[in-house]
């Protein structure tokens, strides 16, 4: 299902056919360093990740991680979406791009689009985002998106920065 398009991107729901891309992204060194090792090593692991993660989230929450692709040629470049984690009070913005697509504004473009869809569909009033202390680019991006630093928390066994944004502050003028 197509979620939205931006000037340069197409953002759509993931499906099981995306398993090879997911396998590639989840095994990227930057993904493992900044987000974590999901233990996805083979196609069957990637399919299980999709079924038990994003696909389950779509049916349970109405939202989840989405595939981000270049609008020009439909090349998959990353994931972006809202996640509902039981440990967090609010929906959490998540994103990851293959390294060759970083530092080109794609994460900001995809994140704003996903947040707007969440706002327009009343998925969330407030959204949080978590990033490791060392992930300078994500810490900077979240502030550019309008997120405000709340506190440092222990999450999945590591210290992370917790940011929060009220969606109305981004989209109501």
matplotlib code that plots the C-alpha trace (Angstrom):
import matplotlib.pyplot as plt

x = [0.0, 1.3, 1.6, 2.7, 5.1, 7.4, 9.5, 12.1, 10.6, 7.9, 7.0, 4.9, 4.1, 6.6, 5.7, 7.4, 8.9, 11.1, 13.0, 16.3, 16.4, 15.6, 18.4, 20.8, 19.8, 19.7, 23.2, 24.7, 27.4, 25.9, 22.5, 24.0, 26.0, 23.3, 20.1, 21.1, 21.7, 18.4, 19.9, 18.6, 21.2, 19.2, 16.2, 13.9, 15.0, 14.2, 10.7, 10.1, 11.2, 8.8, 5.9, 6.4, 7.4, 6.1, 3.3, 2.0, 2.2, 0.1, -2.8, -2.5, -1.7, -2.6, 1.0, 4.6, 7.9, 7.7, 9.9, 11.5, 12.4, 13.6, 10.7, 12.8, 13.5, 11.9, 15.3, 14.8, 17.0, 15.7, 13.0, 10.9, 7.8, 6.1, 6.4, 4.5, 6.8, 5.4, 8.2, 7.3, 4.3, 4.0, 4.6, 8.3, 9.8, 12.2, 14.3, 17.4, 19.0, 21.7, 24.9, 25.1, 21.9, 22.8, 23.6, 21.4, 18.2, 16.4, 15.9, 14.5, 12.2, 10.9, 10.5, 8.5, 6.2, 5.6, 4.9, 2.4, 0.6, 0.5, -0.9, -3.4, -4.7, -4.7, -2.2, -0.4, -0.6, 2.9, 5.8, 9.1, 12.4, 15.3, 18.9, 22.2, 24.3, 27.0, 24.7, 25.4, 23.6, 20.4, 20.6, 21.0, 18.3, 15.7, 16.3, 15.9, 12.6, 11.4, 11.9, 12.9, 15.4, 13.6, 16.2, 18.8, 17.2, 18.4, 16.8, 17.7, 20.7, 22.3, 22.1, 20.0, 18.6, 14.9, 13.3, 9.6, 7.5, 3.9, 2.7, 0.4, 3.4, 4.8, 1.7, -0.6, 0.3]
y = [0.0, 3.4, 5.6, 8.8, 10.4, 13.4, 15.4, 12.6, 9.6, 7.0, 5.6, 2.4, -0.4, -3.3, -6.7, -10.1, -9.5, -6.8, -9.4, -9.1, -5.3, -5.8, -8.4, -5.9, -2.9, -4.8, -6.2, -2.8, -1.9, 1.5, -0.1, -2.6, 0.1, 2.8, 0.7, -2.8, -6.3, -7.8, -11.3, -11.3, -13.3, -15.2, -14.5, -16.6, -14.4, -11.2, -12.6, -13.5, -9.9, -8.5, -10.7, -10.3, -6.6, -4.2, -6.4, -7.2, -3.5, -2.5, -4.8, -4.1, -0.4, 0.9, 2.0, 0.8, 0.9, 1.6, 1.1, 4.3, 4.3, 6.8, 8.2, 8.4, 4.6, 2.9, 1.9, 1.0, 3.2, 2.7, 2.3, 5.0, 4.9, 5.1, 2.2, 1.5, 0.0, -1.3, 0.4, 3.9, 6.0, 7.4, 6.2, 6.2, 7.6, 5.1, 5.4, 3.9, 4.4, 2.6, 4.5, 5.7, 7.6, 9.3, 13.0, 13.9, 15.0, 11.7, 10.8, 14.3, 14.2, 10.7, 11.5, 14.6, 12.8, 9.9, 12.3, 14.2, 11.0, 10.1, 13.5, 13.5, 10.0, 10.7, 7.9, 10.1, 13.5, 13.2, 11.2, 10.3, 9.3, 7.5, 7.5, 6.5, 9.2, 8.7, 8.9, 12.6, 12.7, 11.4, 13.7, 16.7, 15.5, 15.0, 18.6, 19.9, 18.0, 19.9, 17.2, 18.4, 16.5, 15.1, 13.0, 10.2, 6.8, 3.2, 1.4, -2.1, -2.1, 1.2, 4.9, 6.7, 10.2, 10.5, 13.2, 14.2, 16.3, 17.4, 16.9, 19.9, 22.1, 20.9, 21.0, 23.6, 27.1]
z = [0.0, -1.0, 2.1, 0.4, -2.0, -1.6, -4.1, -4.4, -2.6, -2.6, 0.8, 1.0, 3.3, 3.3, 2.1, 2.2, -1.3, 0.3, 2.3, 0.2, 0.8, 4.5, 4.8, 3.2, 5.4, 8.7, 8.1, 7.3, 9.7, 10.5, 11.2, 13.6, 15.3, 15.6, 15.9, 16.8, 15.6, 14.8, 14.1, 10.5, 8.5, 5.9, 3.7, 6.0, 8.9, 6.9, 6.1, 9.7, 10.7, 8.2, 9.2, 13.0, 12.8, 10.2, 8.8, 12.3, 13.2, 10.2, 11.3, 15.0, 15.0, 11.5, 11.1, 11.2, 9.4, 5.6, 2.6, 1.3, -2.4, -4.9, -6.8, -10.0, -10.4, -7.4, -5.9, -2.2, 0.0, 3.6, 6.1, 7.9, 10.0, 13.3, 15.7, 18.9, 21.4, 24.7, 26.7, 25.4, 26.1, 22.6, 19.0, 18.1, 14.8, 13.3, 10.2, 8.6, 5.2, 3.3, 3.8, 0.2, 0.7, 4.0, 4.3, 1.3, 3.1, 2.4, 6.1, 6.9, 3.8, 4.6, 8.4, 7.7, 5.3, 7.7, 10.6, 8.4, 7.5, 11.3, 12.1, 9.2, 10.2, 13.9, 14.7, 17.2, 18.9, 20.4, 18.9, 20.5, 18.9, 20.5, 19.3, 20.7, 22.3, 19.7, 16.7, 16.0, 12.6, 14.1, 17.1, 14.8, 12.4, 15.2, 16.4, 12.7, 12.5, 15.6, 18.2, 21.7, 23.9, 26.9, 28.7, 28.5, 29.2, 29.3, 26.3, 25.1, 27.4, 26.3, 27.1, 24.5, 24.0, 24.1, 22.0, 21.8, 19.4, 19.5, 15.8, 15.9, 16.5, 13.1, 11.0, 12.3, 11.4]

ax = plt.figure().add_subplot(projection="3d")
ax.plot(x, y, z, "-o")
ax.set_aspect("equal")
plt.show()
